[in-house]
Amino acid sequence: MSKAIKFGTQQQEFYTTLSHRVNNYFKSKNLSRNANHEMVIKTIFMLLLFFVPFGISLSGLVTFYWGYLLLCIVMGLGVAGIGLSIMHDANHGAYSTKPWVNDLMGYTLNLVGANAFNWKIQHNVLHHTYTNIYEVDEDISPRGALRMSPDSPWKPFHRFQYLYAWFLYGLMTIVWIIGKDFFRLARYQREGLLKKHKANVVKEWSILLFTKAFYITYILVVPLLVLPFAWWQILIGFVIMHYVAGFILAIVFQPAHVVEGTSYLMPDAEGNLENTWAIHQLHTTTNFAHRNRILSWYVGGLNFQVEHHLFPNICHVHYRNLSSIVSETAKEFGLPYKVKETFWDAIVAHGRLLKQLGTNNQLPSMA
């Protein structure tokens, strides 16, 4: 976008009222907005889900290759779990009131191969502020073979994206590790985002390079040295692990915004949006599977995506209890509160929108 985007300022009462009610909820119950014992247990579980099978694989207890690949699949579940349930809250500053705890937990993203600093800019700043706004929200902006927005250029091969997108989703974390993090940090530096966020360029590049080298060393080089498998067999295990993680992450995040019934609200020629930031989030975000507690536990409460977008600095363990407050307040103000009843409903609705985006240059207004 050539002009700075400005949200509307005439509808502030909704978020003021909602924030007051949410604050009263925590005050009346004498609860912290941050992590509780449930979150601590989940943190330990997700880290063990990744490191225990990794330790078993290095121990020599599993000598047959299919057993090793099974351990890699479990590690993939752990990588996704760390991303969804630990680093996500921490890098939003929602894990703890102590910045150093958030930083430490946030660096679990670097521990599994990606980069926390890049993620904060891409996700916290660009996605959470400018949700579903083409060319600003990187989650829907030009993505090669995928068309995630009606404002994105249409190509003939997009008509098949509802079929091939699912395969590409599994490549997400592999692309992050081997290329995207480097390109993103270079672009953010070039566009002045590092300076804007008062980041030290040398420090961020050093962290990126060191943590990437550390990750490749322990996840690939060490297994090559100690395991009785060929290099290509180790590499296949690595790819399978990340394919599982990438696919899980994609099918959790995509149905929250790229889903049938969502809105793509673009600013006018002067960069102005009609809605306030909070109301914009209601139009562009969708929840799913409210009653599925097991799914909700594993995906870090991100099936309550509306609550997360409105209050990203609140730990996800509280979203279920906040959902009734948010939905009732939205209804009171005549605003949308979008929900898909089940995870399957959300996946199907995502697939339908992929198909529609693949066959039409424009979508009807869904505001």
PAMAR-913425 format. One line per 3 residues: number of its first residue (from 0); for each residue x, y, z of C-alpha. Coordinates in nm, 3 decimals. Layout:
NUM = X,Y,Z ~ ...
//
This chain:
0 = 0.000,0.000,0.000 ~ 0.138,0.341,-0.096 ~ -0.049,0.529,0.178
3 = -0.056,0.463,0.552 ~ -0.369,0.275,0.652 ~ -0.594,0.448,0.903
6 = -0.878,0.273,1.085 ~ -1.209,0.442,1.156 ~ -1.252,0.632,1.481
9 = -1.631,0.670,1.509 ~ -1.717,0.327,1.655 ~ -1.500,0.306,1.965
12 = -1.777,0.219,2.211 ~ -1.778,-0.152,2.121 ~ -1.414,-0.217,2.214
15 = -1.430,0.015,2.515 ~ -1.729,-0.178,2.649 ~ -1.578,-0.516,2.565
18 = -1.244,-0.432,2.727 ~ -1.421,-0.314,3.041 ~ -1.614,-0.641,3.064
21 = -1.306,-0.854,3.003 ~ -1.111,-0.660,3.266 ~ -1.397,-0.710,3.511
24 = -1.392,-1.084,3.441 ~ -1.028,-1.114,3.548 ~ -1.072,-0.877,3.841
27 = -1.385,-1.045,3.977 ~ -1.225,-1.389,3.963 ~ -0.885,-1.266,4.082
30 = -0.716,-1.420,3.779 ~ -0.398,-1.329,3.595 ~ -0.432,-1.260,3.223
33 = -0.116,-1.463,3.168 ~ -0.019,-1.830,3.194 ~ -0.146,-2.052,3.474
36 = -0.052,-2.403,3.593 ~ -0.237,-2.554,3.295 ~ -0.013,-2.356,3.062
39 = 0.302,-2.464,3.244 ~ 0.200,-2.830,3.216 ~ 0.123,-2.784,2.847
42 = 0.462,-2.619,2.790 ~ 0.643,-2.915,2.944 ~ 0.430,-3.162,2.748
45 = 0.490,-2.996,2.409 ~ 0.865,-2.970,2.463 ~ 0.877,-3.336,2.567
48 = 0.666,-3.430,2.264 ~ 0.952,-3.301,2.050 ~ 1.263,-3.385,2.252
51 = 1.172,-3.730,2.390 ~ 1.136,-3.897,2.047 ~ 1.446,-3.709,1.933
54 = 1.638,-3.844,2.233 ~ 1.507,-4.196,2.170 ~ 1.620,-4.177,1.807
57 = 1.973,-4.076,1.912 ~ 1.992,-4.336,2.191 ~ 2.016,-4.629,1.951
60 = 1.710,-4.798,2.098 ~ 1.538,-4.784,1.758 ~ 1.751,-4.953,1.494
63 = 1.495,-5.010,1.218 ~ 1.426,-4.724,0.978 ~ 1.046,-4.728,0.995
66 = 1.069,-4.686,1.370 ~ 1.291,-4.382,1.317 ~ 1.039,-4.231,1.074
69 = 0.761,-4.287,1.328 ~ 0.965,-4.090,1.582 ~ 1.005,-3.812,1.324
72 = 0.626,-3.797,1.284 ~ 0.584,-3.759,1.661 ~ 0.850,-3.487,1.659
75 = 0.645,-3.308,1.392 ~ 0.350,-3.307,1.630 ~ 0.584,-3.158,1.889
78 = 0.711,-2.886,1.654 ~ 0.352,-2.781,1.577 ~ 0.261,-2.799,1.945
81 = 0.552,-2.574,2.040 ~ 0.445,-2.325,1.774 ~ 0.077,-2.328,1.863
84 = 0.094,-2.352,2.240 ~ 0.422,-2.200,2.359 ~ 0.598,-1.957,2.130
87 = 0.272,-1.805,2.004 ~ 0.163,-1.677,2.344 ~ 0.517,-1.586,2.445
90 = 0.590,-1.378,2.134 ~ 0.261,-1.194,2.190 ~ 0.381,-1.111,2.542
93 = 0.091,-1.314,2.682 ~ 0.282,-1.594,2.853 ~ 0.411,-1.392,3.148
96 = 0.427,-1.045,3.299 ~ 0.805,-1.084,3.293 ~ 0.958,-0.986,2.956
99 = 1.250,-1.225,2.999 ~ 1.013,-1.520,3.039 ~ 0.829,-1.422,2.721
102 = 1.161,-1.384,2.540 ~ 1.283,-1.723,2.662 ~ 0.962,-1.904,2.568
105 = 0.946,-1.710,2.242 ~ 1.287,-1.841,2.142 ~ 1.146,-2.194,2.138
108 = 1.057,-2.094,1.781 ~ 1.427,-2.053,1.705 ~ 1.487,-2.385,1.882
111 = 1.279,-2.563,1.616 ~ 1.437,-2.382,1.323 ~ 1.247,-2.056,1.263
114 = 1.305,-1.698,1.383 ~ 1.110,-1.523,1.659 ~ 1.195,-1.168,1.552
117 = 1.070,-1.217,1.197 ~ 0.757,-1.384,1.328 ~ 0.678,-1.092,1.558
120 = 0.688,-0.844,1.271 ~ 0.505,-1.066,1.021 ~ 0.242,-1.192,1.264
123 = 0.205,-0.945,1.551 ~ 0.252,-0.625,1.352 ~ 0.137,-0.692,0.996
126 = -0.116,-0.973,1.032 ~ -0.279,-0.873,1.361 ~ -0.303,-0.506,1.270
129 = -0.403,-0.532,0.904 ~ -0.587,-0.864,0.895 ~ -0.694,-0.972,0.544
132 = -0.575,-0.646,0.386 ~ -0.399,-0.737,0.063 ~ -0.031,-0.639,0.027
135 = -0.004,-0.563,0.400 ~ -0.113,-0.882,0.572 ~ 0.156,-1.123,0.453
138 = -0.064,-1.423,0.533 ~ -0.284,-1.350,0.229 ~ -0.055,-1.143,0.007
141 = 0.123,-1.290,-0.299 ~ 0.199,-1.652,-0.216 ~ 0.316,-1.798,-0.545
144 = 0.089,-2.084,-0.636 ~ -0.184,-1.984,-0.391 ~ -0.441,-1.705,-0.427
147 = -0.568,-1.614,-0.079 ~ -0.734,-1.281,-0.156 ~ -0.975,-1.155,-0.424
150 = -0.739,-0.858,-0.466 ~ -0.449,-1.087,-0.561 ~ -0.377,-1.138,-0.934
153 = -0.555,-1.442,-1.077 ~ -0.367,-1.704,-1.276 ~ -0.521,-1.996,-1.469
156 = -0.357,-2.258,-1.246 ~ -0.536,-2.112,-0.943 ~ -0.850,-2.297,-1.051
159 = -0.684,-2.612,-0.914 ~ -0.560,-2.463,-0.586 ~ -0.840,-2.617,-0.383
162 = -0.681,-2.951,-0.475 ~ -0.307,-2.882,-0.452 ~ -0.305,-2.633,-0.162
165 = -0.321,-2.914,0.093 ~ 0.004,-3.060,-0.038 ~ 0.179,-2.722,-0.032
168 = 0.072,-2.656,0.328 ~ 0.304,-2.928,0.450 ~ 0.603,-2.741,0.304
171 = 0.543,-2.430,0.513 ~ 0.799,-2.474,0.792 ~ 1.061,-2.617,0.554
174 = 1.034,-2.300,0.344 ~ 1.066,-2.089,0.659 ~ 1.384,-2.261,0.765
177 = 1.575,-2.277,0.440 ~ 1.478,-1.947,0.281 ~ 1.192,-1.731,0.399
180 = 1.350,-1.618,0.727 ~ 1.655,-1.485,0.542 ~ 1.449,-1.309,0.275
183 = 1.210,-1.163,0.534 ~ 1.479,-1.019,0.757 ~ 1.651,-0.864,0.455
186 = 1.322,-0.714,0.337 ~ 1.226,-0.587,0.682 ~ 1.569,-0.422,0.706
189 = 1.533,-0.270,0.358 ~ 1.182,-0.140,0.431 ~ 1.290,0.020,0.759
192 = 1.089,-0.208,0.986 ~ 1.394,-0.300,1.194 ~ 1.467,0.068,1.254
195 = 1.101,0.141,1.325 ~ 1.095,-0.128,1.595 ~ 1.432,-0.016,1.733
198 = 1.600,-0.346,1.653 ~ 1.974,-0.382,1.624 ~ 2.047,-0.504,1.271
201 = 2.374,-0.678,1.360 ~ 2.214,-0.847,1.662 ~ 1.914,-0.981,1.469
204 = 2.124,-1.113,1.183 ~ 2.365,-1.273,1.432 ~ 2.078,-1.442,1.616
207 = 1.929,-1.562,1.289 ~ 2.254,-1.712,1.162 ~ 2.362,-1.862,1.495
210 = 2.028,-2.024,1.578 ~ 1.990,-2.161,1.224 ~ 2.339,-2.314,1.247
213 = 2.263,-2.455,1.593 ~ 1.937,-2.608,1.472 ~ 2.088,-2.769,1.161
216 = 2.373,-2.904,1.373 ~ 2.161,-3.080,1.633 ~ 1.873,-3.186,1.408
219 = 2.074,-3.307,1.106 ~ 2.450,-3.322,1.167 ~ 2.434,-3.505,1.502
222 = 2.195,-3.775,1.370 ~ 2.422,-3.820,1.067 ~ 2.714,-3.885,1.302
225 = 2.545,-4.123,1.544 ~ 2.266,-4.305,1.358 ~ 2.314,-4.612,1.137
228 = 2.122,-4.458,0.846 ~ 2.232,-4.301,0.519 ~ 2.229,-3.922,0.481
231 = 1.927,-3.933,0.253 ~ 1.734,-4.139,0.507 ~ 1.806,-3.878,0.777
234 = 1.699,-3.606,0.534 ~ 1.372,-3.786,0.459 ~ 1.301,-3.803,0.834
237 = 1.369,-3.430,0.864 ~ 1.133,-3.352,0.576 ~ 0.859,-3.576,0.718
240 = 0.888,-3.410,1.059 ~ 0.850,-3.063,0.911 ~ 0.582,-3.172,0.668
243 = 0.366,-3.291,0.959 ~ 0.431,-2.968,1.149 ~ 0.369,-2.742,0.851
246 = 0.045,-2.914,0.755 ~ -0.092,-2.890,1.110 ~ 0.000,-2.523,1.144
249 = -0.155,-2.437,0.808 ~ -0.487,-2.611,0.864 ~ -0.519,-2.441,1.203
252 = -0.436,-2.087,1.088 ~ -0.588,-2.079,0.739 ~ -0.953,-2.150,0.836
255 = -0.942,-1.856,1.076 ~ -0.921,-1.594,0.799 ~ -0.927,-1.759,0.456
258 = -1.267,-1.918,0.498 ~ -1.607,-1.893,0.337 ~ -1.793,-1.601,0.496
261 = -1.488,-1.393,0.581 ~ -1.440,-1.033,0.468 ~ -1.164,-0.865,0.272
264 = -1.196,-0.496,0.360 ~ -0.966,-0.266,0.166 ~ -0.892,0.100,0.245
267 = -0.998,0.377,0.011 ~ -0.762,0.576,-0.210 ~ -0.652,0.783,0.089
270 = -0.580,0.477,0.302 ~ -0.891,0.509,0.519 ~ -1.094,0.216,0.651
273 = -1.453,0.256,0.764 ~ -1.427,0.035,1.073 ~ -1.222,0.064,1.388
276 = -0.945,-0.190,1.434 ~ -1.155,-0.408,1.669 ~ -1.458,-0.419,1.442
279 = -1.228,-0.495,1.148 ~ -1.110,-0.803,1.340 ~ -1.469,-0.925,1.381
282 = -1.532,-0.900,1.007 ~ -1.210,-1.078,0.906 ~ -1.177,-1.352,1.169
285 = -1.364,-1.678,1.226 ~ -1.372,-1.921,1.519 ~ -1.428,-2.294,1.491
288 = -1.495,-2.605,1.701 ~ -1.582,-2.428,2.027 ~ -1.692,-2.751,2.191
291 = -1.387,-2.957,2.097 ~ -1.175,-2.929,2.412 ~ -0.908,-3.174,2.299
294 = -0.848,-2.987,1.974 ~ -0.856,-2.655,2.157 ~ -0.595,-2.779,2.405
297 = -0.354,-2.891,2.135 ~ -0.392,-2.588,1.904 ~ -0.330,-2.338,2.182
300 = -0.687,-2.209,2.192 ~ -0.651,-2.076,1.838 ~ -0.991,-2.215,1.745
303 = -1.100,-1.908,1.948 ~ -0.932,-1.685,1.692 ~ -1.172,-1.391,1.741
306 = -1.081,-1.367,2.109 ~ -0.714,-1.400,2.022 ~ -0.725,-1.120,1.766
309 = -0.912,-0.886,1.998 ~ -0.690,-0.965,2.300 ~ -0.359,-1.106,2.174
312 = -0.186,-1.014,2.500 ~ -0.409,-1.252,2.700 ~ -0.291,-1.612,2.736
315 = -0.494,-1.858,2.531 ~ -0.598,-2.065,2.835 ~ -0.859,-1.795,2.905
318 = -1.016,-1.769,2.558 ~ -1.292,-2.026,2.614 ~ -1.425,-1.834,2.914
321 = -1.395,-1.500,2.735 ~ -1.584,-1.621,2.427 ~ -1.930,-1.571,2.578
324 = -1.838,-1.215,2.678 ~ -1.713,-1.136,2.328 ~ -2.005,-1.298,2.144
327 = -2.269,-1.133,2.365 ~ -2.107,-0.790,2.335 ~ -2.079,-0.825,1.956
330 = -2.447,-0.922,1.937 ~ -2.543,-0.628,2.157 ~ -2.371,-0.388,1.915
333 = -2.511,-0.561,1.606 ~ -2.169,-0.685,1.497 ~ -2.069,-1.024,1.351
336 = -1.924,-1.304,1.560 ~ -1.827,-1.570,1.307 ~ -1.810,-1.935,1.411
339 = -1.786,-2.268,1.232 ~ -1.937,-2.538,1.452 ~ -1.671,-2.803,1.393
342 = -1.313,-2.820,1.273 ~ -1.433,-3.013,0.968 ~ -1.682,-2.736,0.889
345 = -1.395,-2.487,0.898 ~ -1.175,-2.701,0.674 ~ -1.457,-2.749,0.421
348 = -1.535,-2.375,0.425 ~ -1.166,-2.301,0.368 ~ -1.161,-2.540,0.073
351 = -1.472,-2.382,-0.077 ~ -1.320,-2.035,-0.057 ~ -0.996,-2.162,-0.215
354 = -1.206,-2.296,-0.501 ~ -1.399,-1.970,-0.535 ~ -1.080,-1.764,-0.529
357 = -0.940,-1.997,-0.793 ~ -1.226,-1.951,-1.037 ~ -1.330,-1.586,-0.990
360 = -1.129,-1.269,-1.018 ~ -1.351,-1.105,-0.759 ~ -1.572,-1.227,-0.478
363 = -1.905,-1.078,-0.379 ~ -1.899,-0.851,-0.077 ~ -1.890,-1.058,0.242
366 = -1.879,-0.776,0.496
//
